[in-house]
Amino acid sequence: MFAAAIARREDGGYYKTTSKGGGETCAGGADGQENPVKIFRSRFGGLYLFGAVFVAASFLLRMALWAHWGRGMGVGAADLAKATVVGLLFDVATFLCLAAPASLILLVLPDRAFRWRPGRYVAAFFYFVSVFVLLFDLTAEWLFWDELGVRFNFVAVDYLVYTQEVLGNIRESYPLAAIFAGIAAAAALTVLLTRKALWSATESTDSLGRRLLAGGILLLAPAMSLLLVDQSLANVSANACTNELAKNGLYSFVTALRGNVLEYDQFYITGDPASAFTRLRGLLKTDNSRYLSQDPMDITRQMTAPGPEERHNVLIVVLESMSAEYLGAFGAQENLTPNLDALAKESLFFRRCYATGTRTDRGLEAVALSIPPTPGRSILKRPGNAGMFSIGQIFRQRGYVTKFIYSGSNRFDDMGGFFKGNGFGTIEQSNFAANEITFTNAWGACDEDLYRRTLKECDKSFASGRPFMSVVMTTSNHRPFTYPQKIDIPSGSGRQGAVKYADFAIGQFIQQARTRPWFGDTLIVFLADHCASSAGRTQVPADKYHIPLLIYAPELVKPAQVDKLTSQIDLAPTLMGLLHFTYQSRFFGRDVLADGQGRAPLGIYQEVGLLTDDKLEVLLPKKRSITFSVGPDGEQHVIAPDEGLLGDAVAYYQSAAYLLKQHLYTPTSQP
């Protein structure tokens, strides 16, 4: 952005000529011909030039994103036009904010700096660097969209924190040398094509008054942009892809950086707190539950089992990015998951299970805490996330050995800290012996290595004479999609190969588990943490949250299909029901096998929603909401507000936010 560091002409002459009115104006060359690039003839001309390149490149990226993805997401010409107009506003505002430091420098530089002979080359260097950084950012936005279907958001912020894993993933996923070479070539070509405008900027000086006026405007404009340009302006359509196209990636990144946790009461629709809790108590009440307090804001209830407690082992395997759409059990034709498909026939198979979010941390939060995905960061990455009411607490109080097993680094998403703070022992890649690891990539050891270590931990717990409950997190079905070459799809070739390898590893794991003495007394759960993609036409596309959930225990549980609407937050209370646990609960989920109507909370960063059998209520910042109808095929359409569903959604999210903020979602005194 310091492209306007300027100099006089190389031949030592000055670019001045006399106008008809007698005043001096700049001319275009030593021959006295007028320079055609007049607009850039200013000490701030380099900034103007880079601003033009910035806006033009951002526009071209927007068009490319629309052409490659947007048309398939239903973004028509009218929506594209709206996204383009609003996008231009975001692009200009972003540039003005980025340009502020350079504007200040150019304002205070003395005139002699602009008469420095090498100035033209200094200007060209900084201009090249600025364009290179811009093109690098746009390339990163393209790849980010390819992965997640959105502009930069909270995920990009997290990528700054977990640099080791993320940079390793990038190195293994993309041909970086070719990408950087291409960016450098494009930047050099841009400099070459616009060099005349740059030279015009480097060959001029401004009067003090003109300098103060232009500099003052450039310094005031960013402040005005921050005041007037708000991320909500991007909500130009009911089509979520249109809204993402309207944004600027850098502006979205800074917004996410500043707002990783959103205060529910400040940004979302609220009701009287006592009334919200009273409504929630009605939604959570079941035939086998009894509230222990008359306080309307206390959801602690006694859950009474119909029979004697059964102390079976529990093994919860959380599958990375295993969307329902990949399984033959849901109609997929590619035969990528023969092992999961076979297990579905032998399990309690929940056909309508939904993840609460689009990231691993949200899935683990839902499994461990049975709580809706409150706006902003997941609980795993918030301070004060230890000592919470959790599935681990209930099992640990019954003498179970509880473990979280992960073949990557537990520091990622603070998984290790969260589980350790909530009653779990933790096993991570650093705890694996060298001979236990046969293959690794940026995210950790492969799934086969993870399952072998899991079997050892189960054997160890069984030998101690205590039942066990473990949560296992897989990694292989993740970019860069590399794995041991055990299947007929080459490693690193894409998502389908990673899905098929993840399924292959499950088959090996079950085959080995069947030989263990604890197998007949163990409930083995398979569910995904989230889907492989969250991009859709609406703010919260319900079909992008559809995941498999299987409870496999051939000697304990009769195979059956469960067609009730189910959420990840329902897993813990459903397991308690299968084990006939009598316990005190603060869970927001329910025992799907015993309860009636299903509800599934869904969230994606700032948008949160509540899904029922045929409707979805979405709560948005600035205290707004949208009601959608949801068809059998997942198609969503905006419909008239449903006050009843809106009240239920507010009850869930306002109450959950209150309990978290007041640190009231804490362990209960179990019987």
C-alpha positions, 0 to 999 in steps of 0.5 A: 500500500505504500505504492505512492512513495514517489520521485521526480522523472528519471531524466531529472526534469519536472512534469510541468506545463503551463495551462491556458489560464496561466496555471501550472499542470503536470504533463505526461512526459519529457516531450510535453505530451499530457499524461492520460492517467490524470486521476493518479497524479497525486502523492496519494495516487499510488493508493488510488491505483491500488484501491482500483486494483483491490476493488476490481480483483474483489469483484472478479473473485465474487464473479468467480465464486458465483460462476463456480458455486453460486449458480448451483446454490440458486443465486440468480441474476437478481440476487447476484446484482444485489450481492454485487452492489453491496459487495462493492460497498464492503470492498471499498470500506475494507480498502479504506480501512487497510489504506489508513496507515499508508494514508497517514505516512503519505500525509506527513512525508516531506516533499523531498521524499517525492524528489528522491531519484530511486523513489519510482523503484521503491514505489514499484516494489511496495506496489508489487508486494501489495498486489501480491498480498492481495492476490494471496488473500483472494486465493486463500478465500477461494480455497476457504470457500472450497472447503466450507462454502463461506467467506472467512469466519470464526474458522479462519480466526481459529486457523491463526491459533492452531497454526501448526496443524493448519499449516501442515494441512495446507502444505500437504493439501496444495501445491504451494510452490506452484500457487506462490509462483502463479501469484507472483507472476500475476502480481508482476503482470498487474504492475506491468499493465498499470505501470503508467498510472504508477509513474504518474503518481510518482511524478507529482507533488501536492500543495499543502492544502490539497494534501491536507484535504485528500489525507483528511478524507482518507483518514476519516473514511475508515472511521465512517466505514466502521460506523456505517458498514455493518456485516448485517448489510450482507443479508440481502437475500433469503439465499445464504450463498447470495449473502456470502457473495455480498461480503468481503472476506477480509472484512468478515475475518475482522468481524469474526476476530472482534466477535467470537462470542456474542452476548445472547441478550444483546443481539438476539430475540429475548423474552422475560427470563423466567418465562423463557425458563418456564417454557423450557421446563415444559419442553424438557418435561417427560413422564419419567422426570420430576423437577427438584425445585419450584424455581422456574429458572432451575431445570434440574430434574430427577430422571427415574429409570423403569428398571435396575441399572445396567452398568455396561461399557460405552464407547462413543466413536465420533467420526470426522465429517461423515455426512449421511449422504455418503452412506449407502444406508441413506441411499448413496450409490458409490459404495464408500461405506460398506462397513457402516452400512452393514453395521446399520442393519445390526444396530439401533439406527437413527435415520434422522439425526442432526449435528448441532454445528459445522465444526468438530468442537460443536459436535464434541460439545453436544456429545459431552454436554447435551446443550444447544450451540449458543452463538459464537465460539463453542464452549470448548474454546471459551474460558471457564469450560471446566467443571460442567454438567457432562456425560463424563460426570455421570459415568465417573460418579458411577465408578466408570473409567472415562477417557477421551482418545484422539490421535492428534494434538489435544491442544487443537480446539482445546479438546484436551483441556475441555475433556480433562476439565470435565472428568476425562483422562486424555490420550493424544498422539504424544501418548502413542509409542513410536511403534503404534504409529504407522501413518500420520498427516497434519492432523495426527495418526491415521484411524487404524492407529487410533482404533488399535490404541483404543482397543488397548485402552479398553483392554486396560480398563477391563483388566482393572475390573471397572466399566469404561466410557470413552469418547474417541475422535477420528481424523482421517476423513479430513483434508489433505485426505491422506491415509495408508493405501489400504483401499482402491482409491489413491491416498490424497485424491479427495474426500471420497477416498478419505470416506472409504478409508475411514469406513475401512478402518471401522471394519478393521476395528469392529473385527478386532473388537469382537475378539475382546472379552468386553465386547459383549458388554459394550455399547459402541456408538458411531456418529459424525461430528458434523457434515463435510460441507455446510454450504446451502441456500439458506442461513442454516441449511438443515440438510447440511447437518444430517449425520449417521448415528448408530448404537451397536451392541448385538448382545444387548440392543435389538437392531431397529430403525429409529425415525424420530427427529434426533439431535447430537444433544440427545445421545447422552440422555438416550444412553442413560435410558438404555442403561436404566440410569436413575440420575439428576439431569440438566441436559437439554437433550432427551431420551429419543427412545422414550420421548415424543416429538423431536427437536434439533438445535442447529447453529452456524456461527452467528445464526442458530435455529430449532428444527422440528419435523417440518419447520425451522426457526432461525434466530439472527443477530439484531433480534431478528428471526426467519421461519422456514418450512422444511420438506422431506427432501430438505428443501427450505422455503421462507414462510409466515412467522410461527410464534409458537416455534419462535417461543420454543427457540428463544426458550432453548437459546436464551436459557442456555446462554443464561446458564453458561453466563452465570456458570450454572451449568454445573454438576448435580449431586447424583443419587 
